[in-house]
Amino acid sequence: MRTGRFDLSGRSLRLPFDPLGGLGLVGLFGVWYAITWFHWLPVVYLPAPDVVARTIWDNLFASRYLENFHLGRGGLLAALSYTVQNVALALLLACTLGISLGLASTRVRSARAVLDPIVLTLGTIPILVTAPFFLIWFGTDRSGQIALLVVYESTLIYMFAQRAVANLDPVYEAAARTMGATPRHILLDVHLKGTLPEVFGGIRIALAGAWGLEAVSELLGAPNGMGKVISALASSTDVPTIMATVLVLAAVAVAVDILVAGLIGYFTRWRPEVAHG
């Protein structure tokens, strides 16, 4: 995980994000503004940033306009709340499944023999191809969207957890055995704690893909959510509001990733710092 690093009064300050990434976002918005300013694309295809910003403000907390599309009165925040709840619940379930099964498979050969082919199969099937099946099995209820995310995320986290144990220096386990550690203590105090940095990396990757997957699953059929908003507005070709919806979701995804990166840095602060040139 790359972090920003500054030196203030001789003290090292690590940030959970790279400030250069912020410059990249500023550059991207600058290009967007230039395209609309010089009319290199018709407004119907790419509205100006200020138009999208005004659309976000007008529809964020409450929106009679979105209510006309049977999207409720809560505006974009209500739809965003539905999406965030699905992603958060799915991540919690996926972490429980992926980490526990991934670590257990490294300790029990029979469990690995059973689980690895299943995970390999799930990992090779494009997850978007399976989305219609979840819609058929669960209908438009949120359980179908959560189940789809759990399958996707737990598969990734399982593989990261298993690989993290394989990459863990065996000297730690040997030292624990020398001091009389039981298999349970080795699992919890060596494997679980020692693999946290790599497992957390897998969680971040799974979370990054979960936002888009959740939106796509809502596009196929959902009672609420950001994908539902995009689906409803697509028929009216309302590009500014669609872009506003996408940007709000993207902003939340970036903010959550920064928050998670900060939490990861805190819980793994015992790691030695790697010097960068």
N, C-alpha and C positions, 0 to 999 in steps of 0.2 A: 504494500500500500504506500503510494507516494504521498508525502505531505509537504506543505510549505514550511519553510524554516527561516527564522529571522534571528538576529542577534541584537538584543536590546540591553544596553548597559552591562554587557558581559554575560547576560543570561540567554540561554537558548530557548526559543519559543517555537513549539511545533504546532502547526495547524492541521486539522483533519482534511484539508484540501490543498491543492496546489494553486496559488494565486495566479499562475500563468493560465490556468483554465478559465479564470474570470476574464482575462484579457481576450481569450479565444471567443468567449460568448459575446463580449463587446464588439469584437471584430465581425462576428456573424450578424449581429444586429445592424452594424454599420453597413455591411453589404446589402442587407435587406432594405435599409433606408435608401441607399443609393439607387437600387433597382427601381424602387417606387418613385423616387424623386425625379429621375431622368426618364421615367415612363418606358423602361426597357421591356416591361411586361404589362399587359392590360390589367386595370384595377380589378376586374372581375376574377382574375386568376390569382393575383397577389395584392391584397390591400395594404395600405401604408401601416407602419407600426403604430402611429397615433390612433388610427381608426380601430385597430385591434385592441389597443389599450383602453380606449373609451368603451368598446363593446364589453370587455371584461368587467369594467367598473359598473356599467349599467345592468349587467346580468349576474353579478357575483353573489350578492346577498338575497335578492329577490328579483323575479323576472316575470312580468306579465307576458312578455314575448314568448318565453319558453313554455309558459302555461298554455299558450295556444296550441302547442304541440303535445299537450297532455303529459308534460314533464314535471308537473307540480309547481308550487309557488316558491319553493326554496331557492331557486336560481342554481348557479353552478356549484355553490357550496354544498347543497343537498345532494347533488349527483356525485360530487367529489367525496363526500362522507361515505356514501355507499361503496364506492370503489376502494377507498382506503381501508374500510372495515374488512372487505373481502381479502385484500392483499395481506393485511396484518394477521388475520385469522389463519389464512393459508400458510403464511410463513411460520407461524407458531407451530402448527401441526407438522409442517414439513421438517422443521428443525428437530422436533421430537422424534419423528420417524427416521429421518436421514442420519442424524448423529448416532442414535441408539443402535440402529441396524448396521450402520457402517462400522462402528467400533466393535459391535458384537461379532461381525463377520471376520474380523481379524483375530478373534480369540477362539472361535468355534468353526472348525473347518467344514463341518456338515452344513452350518448356516450359510457359509460363504458359497458352498457348492450349490445350494438352493437359490440363494438370492442373486448371485452374479449374473446368471443367464436372464433372469427377469429384468434386472436393471439394465443389462446390455441391450435387451430387446426394446425396452422403453426408451433408452437413450438413442437408438438408431431410427425410431419412428418420428418423423416431423410432428411436433406437438400440435401444430395448427391443423394437421390432417385429422387428428382425433377429436378436435373441438366439436364438430357436428354430432359425433356419437354421444358426447356428454350432454348435448342439448336434447337428443332423443331420449337418453336414459333418465335425465333429471328434470327435463322441461326447462322453463325459463326461470325457475327458482334459483336463488343465489347458491344453493348447495352444489349445483352443477358447475358453476364458475369456480367455486372454492375447490372442488374435487379436481378440476383440471389443473389449477395452480399447484395443488399438493403433489400431484403426480410429477409435474415438471420440476418443482423445486426440490422435492425429496430425492429424486433421482440424482440431481446435481450434488446435493449436499452429501448423499451417501457416498458418491465417488470421491469427493474431496476428503471426507472423513477417513475413508479407507486408505487413500493415497497418503494422507498426512501421517498415519500410523507407520506406513511403510517407509516414509522419509525421516521418521523420528530416529535419532541416534540411538542404537541399541544399548549404549553405555548407561543410559538412564534406567532402563528396565533391569539391566544387570546389577546396577548399584542398589536398586530397590529390592531385588531378590536377596542380595547380600545382607541387607539390613532386616530381612525377614518379612518383607511385604507379602501379603496374600494376593491371589489373583484379583480379588475385588479392589484392593488398594492400588494395584498396578493399573487396573482399568481406569479408576477414578483419578488417582493422583499423578499417574505418569502419562497414560494414553490420552485421557480427556484434556488435562491441563496442557500437556506438551503439544497437542495438535490444535489448540485453540486458534493460533494465528492463521494457519492454513484453512481451517474449517470456516473461520470468519470470512476469509476471502471468498470461499465458495458461497457463503450466505449472501454476500454483497452481489456476486454475479447472478445468483438466482433471483434476488430481489430486483435487480436492474431489468431483467427480462420479464418479471412478473407484471409490471405495470402495463406494458404493451399487450401481453397475453390476456390480461384481465379486460382491457379495452376491447380487444378483438372478440372475446367471448361475450361481452355485453353487446357488441354489434350484431352478433348472431341471434341474440334474444335474451333480454333481461328486463326486469320491471323498473330498473333505475340504473344510474351510473353514468360515467362520462362517455362510455361507448354508446349507450342508449341515446344520449344527446346528439352525438355525431351521426348516428344512424337516422334519427328523426330529422335532422337538418339537411342531410344529404339530398333528400328529394327536392328541397327548395333551393339548392345550390347557394346556400348562405355561407359563403367562404369566410367573411370576417368572424362570424360566431363560431364556425367550426375551428378556425385557427385559434380563436380565444380559448375554446375548450381544450385544444391540444396543448397550448402554452401553459394553461393553469395546471394541467396534469403533469407536464414536463417540469414545471417549477417545483411542484410538490415532490416529484421523484428525485430531483437533484437535492432538494433540502433534506429529504429523508436519508439519502445516501451520505450526505455530509454528517448528519447526526449519527448514523450508524458507524461511519468511519471514526468519529470522535469517541464513541463508546468502545469500539474495538481497540483504539489506541489506549484508552483508560484501562480496560481489563487485561491488556497484554503489555502494560507498561514495564513489566519485569524483563522484557526482551532487551538484549544489548542493542544500542543504536548502531546503525550501519553508516559509516562515513561515506559521503558522496563527494566526488570531485567537482 
